[in-house]
C-alpha cells in the first residue's frame, strides 16, 4: 500500500473528531444554560415577565397584583382563556414614555398535532402604567387578558 494513500484517511479522521467535539460542546452549552434570564422585576419588561409567568402557571392571585385596577374597570365581558403550558413569550423590545410603557413580545403557543406538532407565533404588546411607583399591566394580548382576574383578590 502506498504511504501517501493513508494521509486522506487520517485527515478525514481528524476532521470527523473535530466535528464530534464541536457537536458535544454545543449540546452541553444548550442543555446547561438557563433558558430564562430574570429581568429586573421593577422594570416594565420584568413586570411583563412576572405577569406572563404567573398567568401560564395559573397563579392568578400573583398575576392580579401586577394589574392596574383601571384595566379591570374597562372589562365589560368575562374572559377565561386556557393558557397552554407550552406557551413561550419572548421580549422583542420596549418603549418607555413618562409613566407609560409598551413592551413588545412574541408569543409562541404549541399544540400537539402529530409527529412534528404545530405552533403559531403572534407579535403583540403589553401596555403598562406607573402607579404609585410600580409598573402595572393595563393592557395585554388576548392570551393574557387581565379581564379574567376581575374577581381575584
trRosetta pair geometry for C-beta under 8 A, 3 or more apart (Angstrom, degrees):
i j d omega theta_ij theta_ji phi_ij phi_ji
1 5 6.3 -108 176 59 90 127
1 6 7.3 79 137 -50 120 101
2 5 4.6 89 74 -7 93 107
3 6 6.0 -50 -164 21 46 113
3 7 8.0 58 146 -32 65 91
4 7 6.0 -32 -165 5 48 116
5 8 7.2 -45 -172 26 44 102
5 9 7.8 42 139 -12 63 109
6 9 5.4 -58 -162 37 52 117
6 10 6.4 48 146 -20 79 103
7 10 5.8 -56 -148 37 36 108
7 11 6.2 35 156 -18 69 107
8 11 5.5 -55 -143 40 35 114
8 12 6.1 39 156 -23 67 106
9 12 5.8 -54 -149 35 28 113
9 13 6.5 30 152 -19 62 105
10 13 5.6 -53 -149 35 33 112
10 14 6.4 33 153 -18 66 105
11 14 5.7 -53 -147 36 31 111
11 15 6.3 30 155 -17 65 106
12 15 5.8 -53 -145 38 30 110
12 16 6.2 31 155 -18 64 108
13 16 5.8 -55 -145 38 29 111
13 17 6.3 31 154 -21 64 106
14 17 5.7 -54 -148 35 30 112
14 18 6.5 31 154 -19 64 104
15 18 5.8 -54 -150 35 32 111
15 19 6.4 32 153 -19 65 105
16 19 5.7 -54 -149 36 32 112
16 20 6.4 33 153 -20 65 105
17 20 5.7 -53 -147 36 32 111
17 21 6.4 32 154 -18 65 105
18 21 5.8 -55 -148 37 31 111
18 22 6.3 31 154 -18 65 106
19 22 5.8 -55 -148 37 30 111
19 23 6.4 31 153 -20 64 105
20 23 5.7 -54 -149 35 31 112
20 24 6.4 30 154 -18 65 106
21 24 5.8 -55 -148 37 31 110
21 25 6.3 31 154 -18 66 107
22 25 5.8 -54 -145 38 31 111
22 26 6.3 32 156 -19 65 107
23 26 5.7 -55 -147 37 30 111
23 27 6.3 30 155 -19 64 106
24 27 5.8 -54 -148 36 30 111
24 28 6.4 30 155 -18 65 106
25 28 5.8 -55 -147 37 30 110
25 29 6.3 31 154 -20 64 108
26 29 5.7 -56 -148 36 31 112
26 30 6.3 25 157 -16 66 108
27 30 5.9 -58 -145 39 30 107
27 31 6.0 16 163 -9 67 115
28 31 6.2 -63 -138 45 25 103
28 32 5.9 2 171 -2 64 120
29 32 6.6 -71 -136 45 18 95
29 33 6.2 22 168 -32 60 113
30 33 6.5 -56 -142 21 22 109
34 37 6.9 112 106 -78 108 53
38 41 7.9 -25 173 -49 97 86
38 46 7.8 42 169 -127 66 99
38 49 7.6 151 -145 133 49 152
39 43 6.1 -95 154 60 106 121
39 45 4.8 -104 176 114 157 101
39 46 3.9 -151 108 -85 98 76
39 49 5.0 140 33 -1 118 152
39 91 7.7 103 -65 -52 146 153
40 43 4.2 75 79 -6 105 112
40 45 7.4 68 49 68 79 96
40 46 4.7 -109 85 -44 46 144
41 46 4.3 -147 -102 154 23 132
41 47 7.1 90 -171 -69 55 56
41 50 6.1 61 -133 -46 93 134
42 46 6.4 27 33 63 30 144
42 47 8.0 16 -160 -49 12 93
42 134 7.7 -97 -139 -127 73 67
42 135 7.2 119 178 10 45 107
43 46 4.4 95 54 6 82 105
43 47 7.0 -144 92 -7 43 83
43 135 7.1 6 153 7 19 153
44 47 5.7 -53 -149 33 32 112
44 48 6.5 31 154 -17 65 104
44 94 5.7 156 87 -163 123 143
44 96 6.3 179 -5 -84 140 104
44 101 3.7 -114 -97 127 157 160
44 103 5.3 -169 139 -56 107 116
44 126 7.9 174 172 95 99 112
44 128 4.8 178 -135 50 101 148
44 135 4.9 -148 -91 -158 62 157
45 48 5.8 -54 -151 36 32 110
45 49 6.4 35 150 -21 64 105
45 91 5.8 34 -149 -123 115 140
45 94 5.5 -112 -64 -36 99 152
45 103 5.7 158 -93 -126 60 129
46 49 5.4 -51 -147 35 34 115
46 50 6.4 33 154 -17 66 103
47 50 5.8 -53 -148 38 32 109
47 51 6.0 32 154 -21 66 110
47 66 5.7 162 -168 -157 92 114
47 128 6.1 103 82 -119 142 150
47 135 4.5 -135 -23 99 154 113
47 136 7.1 -129 -170 -97 148 24
47 137 6.7 -172 142 -49 114 83
48 51 5.6 -54 -140 39 30 112
48 52 6.1 24 163 -13 66 107
48 89 7.6 -140 148 146 100 143
48 91 7.6 121 89 -97 131 96
48 103 4.7 -132 -37 97 155 160
48 105 6.8 -160 162 -57 140 133
48 126 4.9 166 -110 43 118 158
48 128 7.3 -108 -56 -49 92 130
48 137 7.2 115 -94 -88 66 108
49 52 6.4 -56 -141 40 24 102
49 53 6.2 24 158 -18 60 113
49 89 7.6 -175 -112 93 57 124
49 91 7.7 -33 -69 -59 100 115
50 53 5.8 -63 -149 40 27 112
50 54 6.2 20 159 -15 66 109
50 62 7.7 -113 166 152 99 109
50 66 6.0 178 101 -89 111 152
51 54 6.1 -59 -147 37 26 104
51 55 6.3 23 156 -17 63 109
51 63 5.8 86 -149 -139 66 79
51 66 4.5 -148 -86 112 97 148
51 67 7.4 108 -128 -59 123 80
51 126 7.5 131 71 -136 145 154
51 137 5.4 87 -112 -40 163 142
51 140 7.5 -133 138 -99 138 138
51 144 6.8 86 135 179 104 135
52 55 5.7 -56 -145 39 32 111
52 56 6.2 32 157 -19 67 106
52 87 8.0 -127 179 120 105 119
52 89 4.6 -23 159 7 164 160
52 105 7.8 162 -62 -148 154 166
52 144 5.8 -60 -106 -101 76 148
53 56 5.9 -55 -146 37 28 108
53 57 6.2 14 158 -5 64 113
54 57 5.8 -62 -142 49 31 104
54 59 4.2 -87 -158 71 84 103
54 60 7.5 147 149 -80 102 19
54 62 4.3 -136 -134 95 142 110
54 63 4.1 -174 108 -64 121 81
54 66 7.2 145 35 11 143 135
55 58 7.4 30 -177 -78 32 32
55 59 7.8 -84 -57 50 21 67
55 60 7.7 60 -110 -95 57 60
55 63 5.1 90 -67 -107 74 144
55 83 5.7 164 143 -85 87 167
55 144 5.1 113 86 -132 173 90
56 83 5.3 -137 -113 146 49 131
56 85 6.3 108 176 -121 96 51
56 87 5.6 -146 -111 63 116 113
58 83 7.0 -179 -67 53 78 119
59 62 4.4 6 133 30 113 117
59 63 6.2 138 94 -22 69 90
60 63 5.3 -54 -142 39 37 115
60 64 6.1 45 157 -30 68 101
60 148 7.8 -98 -128 120 123 97
60 149 5.9 -178 -168 -113 98 88
60 152 4.7 -126 142 -113 111 155
61 64 5.8 -50 -151 26 28 114
61 65 7.3 30 151 -21 58 100
61 152 6.0 -147 -89 179 51 113
61 153 7.3 -6 -126 83 89 47
62 65 5.9 -50 -159 25 37 112
62 66 7.4 25 149 -11 62 107
63 66 6.0 -70 -164 38 39 108
63 67 6.9 31 147 -22 71 111
63 146 7.7 -166 150 -120 106 84
63 149 6.0 -132 106 -96 107 138
63 152 7.6 30 71 104 93 159
64 67 5.8 -63 -151 31 39 111
64 149 4.7 176 -94 -176 87 125
64 152 4.3 -150 -63 105 144 116
64 153 7.0 -173 121 -172 160 5
66 136 6.2 173 176 -136 44 68
66 137 5.6 47 134 2 87 106
67 71 5.3 -101 -179 60 96 137
67 72 6.6 83 135 -40 124 103
67 136 6.1 87 -171 -180 12 99
67 137 4.9 -43 -105 66 65 98
67 138 7.8 133 -159 -82 67 34
67 146 4.5 146 -127 -148 143 141
67 149 5.9 125 27 80 158 151
68 71 4.9 105 67 -8 83 99
68 72 7.8 -164 98 0 53 82
68 129 5.8 22 -61 51 157 110
68 131 5.5 139 -113 -25 106 150
68 136 3.9 121 -57 114 82 129
68 137 6.7 -153 1 75 81 42
68 138 4.9 -7 35 -86 131 81
69 72 5.9 -63 -160 39 43 106
69 73 6.4 49 146 -30 73 104
70 73 5.5 -48 -145 26 38 117
70 74 7.1 33 160 -17 63 103
70 129 7.5 3 51 37 135 149
70 138 6.2 -8 84 -130 104 105
71 74 6.5 -63 -164 32 31 107
71 75 7.7 43 142 -37 60 98
71 136 7.7 -146 -9 136 125 103
71 137 6.4 2 -46 114 168 72
71 138 4.6 -164 -72 -145 107 48
71 139 6.6 -160 -124 -60 112 48
71 146 5.1 29 132 78 131 144
72 75 5.5 -34 -160 3 49 119
72 146 6.4 -96 -73 128 80 108
72 147 6.8 144 -125 -114 65 51
72 149 6.7 -96 -94 84 121 88
72 150 5.2 148 -160 -105 115 75
75 78 7.9 75 162 -87 119 34
75 79 7.3 -111 -146 4 121 108
75 146 7.8 -123 -63 97 128 76
75 147 3.8 147 -122 -127 132 103
75 150 5.9 -124 71 -72 151 125
77 147 6.5 30 78 161 72 155
78 147 6.9 -175 -143 139 26 108
78 148 7.1 74 -179 -102 65 63
78 150 7.6 -97 -117 24 73 134
79 142 8.0 -131 -157 -157 136 74
79 145 4.4 -58 136 106 154 138
79 147 4.1 78 23 78 118 111
79 148 4.5 -95 92 -51 75 87
80 148 4.6 124 -89 -125 58 125
81 142 6.9 121 -65 150 153 77
81 143 6.1 -142 120 -143 157 41
81 144 8.0 -85 56 -64 136 22
81 145 6.4 105 -6 28 122 106
81 148 6.9 -125 11 -36 70 150
83 87 6.1 -70 -176 6 83 146
83 143 6.8 100 -113 177 87 86
83 144 7.7 59 -103 -89 126 65
84 87 4.9 121 73 -37 83 92
84 109 5.4 100 47 -155 135 98
84 110 6.8 -162 137 59 142 60
84 111 7.1 -89 -118 -80 158 71
86 109 6.7 94 94 -161 89 52
86 110 3.9 -79 136 53 136 105
86 111 7.6 -178 65 -63 141 35
86 119 7.7 -116 132 -106 122 117
87 107 6.6 -13 -167 -171 101 91
87 108 7.0 154 -155 83 50 52
87 109 4.9 -12 -102 -102 82 77
87 110 7.6 -157 -72 17 39 72
87 143 6.7 164 -140 172 147 139
88 107 7.4 161 82 -155 50 44
88 108 4.5 -7 57 58 98 104
88 109 8.0 -167 23 -72 63 37
89 105 5.2 -12 -169 -174 94 133
89 106 7.3 155 -156 78 46 51
89 107 5.5 -11 -103 -104 75 72
89 108 7.8 -165 -72 23 31 72
90 105 6.4 144 72 -162 44 74
90 106 4.5 -9 57 55 101 101
90 108 7.3 35 -5 -5 105 108
91 94 7.4 -35 -166 -34 107 101
91 103 7.1 -58 -133 -176 89 101
91 104 7.7 90 -169 82 55 61
91 105 6.2 -44 -105 -106 38 77
92 104 4.3 -72 75 114 106 99
92 105 5.8 173 6 -106 97 18
92 106 5.6 101 -52 -26 117 88
92 123 6.8 24 -23 -143 166 101
93 103 7.8 -178 97 -154 40 48
93 104 4.7 8 59 49 80 118
94 101 6.2 4 -177 -178 109 105
94 102 6.6 172 -152 90 61 53
94 103 4.5 -13 -105 -108 103 67
94 104 6.6 -160 -77 16 47 74
95 101 6.8 169 87 -154 48 60
95 102 4.9 4 53 53 94 97
96 100 7.5 161 -155 90 53 46
96 101 4.6 -19 -103 -103 75 93
97 100 5.5 -17 69 69 84 93
97 101 7.5 161 22 -88 60 43
99 129 5.9 35 140 -163 92 73
99 130 4.1 -108 -153 40 85 105
100 127 7.0 -19 -168 -169 95 95
100 128 7.2 150 -159 83 48 54
100 129 5.7 -21 -101 -103 67 69
100 130 7.6 -107 -56 2 31 82
101 127 7.3 153 83 -159 53 49
101 128 4.4 -12 60 61 100 103
101 129 7.8 -171 21 -76 75 25
101 130 7.8 82 -12 -42 103 86
101 135 6.4 -12 25 -137 137 124
102 125 5.3 2 -175 179 95 134
102 126 7.3 159 -156 79 48 49
102 127 5.7 -21 -101 -103 71 69
102 128 7.8 -174 -77 21 27 76
103 125 6.3 153 77 -159 44 76
103 126 4.6 -9 58 56 101 99
103 127 8.0 -175 21 -82 73 23
103 128 6.8 37 -8 -6 109 116
104 123 7.1 10 -177 -178 97 92
104 124 7.7 -179 -148 100 60 28
104 125 4.9 -36 -98 -98 59 95
105 123 7.4 179 92 -149 43 54
105 124 6.2 -19 64 68 86 71
105 125 6.7 145 16 -104 77 38
105 126 6.7 40 -5 -10 122 97
105 141 7.4 -109 66 -14 116 134
106 121 5.6 -2 -178 -172 104 109
106 122 7.4 162 -156 82 56 37
106 123 5.4 -27 -102 -99 70 73
107 121 6.9 156 78 -154 44 56
107 122 5.1 -14 58 59 98 87
107 123 7.8 177 16 -85 75 24
107 124 6.3 -8 -1 25 118 110
107 141 6.1 -144 -21 87 151 163
107 143 5.7 165 177 33 156 153
108 119 5.8 30 -179 163 89 128
108 120 7.4 -172 -142 92 56 33
108 121 4.7 -19 -95 -98 80 85
109 119 6.0 179 89 -153 43 84
109 120 6.2 -6 55 54 88 75
109 143 7.1 -157 -62 -118 131 144
110 117 6.0 11 -170 159 105 131
110 118 7.3 153 -153 88 62 40
110 119 4.1 -36 -99 -91 66 113
111 117 6.9 163 82 -172 45 87
111 118 5.5 -20 63 71 92 87
111 119 6.7 160 15 -88 68 56
112 117 6.0 -65 -127 -121 36 90
113 116 7.6 -30 87 79 87 65
113 117 5.2 93 43 -156 78 38
113 118 3.7 -7 45 4 150 104
114 117 6.8 -162 61 -64 60 27
114 118 7.5 53 33 -29 94 95
122 141 7.1 145 105 -158 126 145
122 143 7.9 155 53 -19 132 127
124 141 3.8 84 111 -88 157 122
125 139 7.9 28 107 105 81 107
125 141 7.3 124 45 -54 28 92
126 137 5.9 -60 -172 -130 116 98
126 139 6.6 164 -161 89 48 65
126 140 5.2 4 -116 -107 87 68
126 141 7.2 -69 -70 -11 71 79
126 144 7.6 -31 -92 83 110 136
127 137 7.5 100 78 -160 51 57
127 138 5.0 -58 103 69 97 95
127 139 3.9 31 35 43 108 108
127 140 7.9 -123 29 -56 66 45
128 135 4.7 25 162 -176 135 98
128 136 6.2 157 -155 75 85 30
128 137 5.7 -48 -98 -96 83 40
128 138 6.1 145 -119 8 25 88
129 135 7.5 161 83 -146 25 57
129 136 6.1 -25 63 61 73 85
129 138 5.0 51 -4 -34 103 136
130 133 6.8 1 179 -122 100 13
130 134 7.0 152 -154 72 63 24
130 135 5.7 -38 -95 -88 66 60
130 136 7.8 128 -118 14 19 77
131 134 6.0 -35 69 65 71 79
131 135 8.0 107 20 -125 73 15
131 136 5.0 -20 23 13 120 127
137 140 5.7 16 -179 -55 127 110
137 146 6.0 160 110 -59 120 140
140 143 8.0 -102 145 65 102 60
140 144 4.3 -92 160 95 134 97
140 145 5.9 -173 80 -95 105 31
140 146 5.7 110 16 -24 127 90
141 144 5.7 60 63 31 77 92
141 145 7.6 -90 106 -57 37 67
142 145 5.4 -3 -149 -48 42 111
145 148 6.1 91 95 -5 91 97
146 149 5.1 -47 -172 25 69 120
147 150 6.2 -1 -174 -38 53 106
149 152 4.6 -62 -162 33 71 123
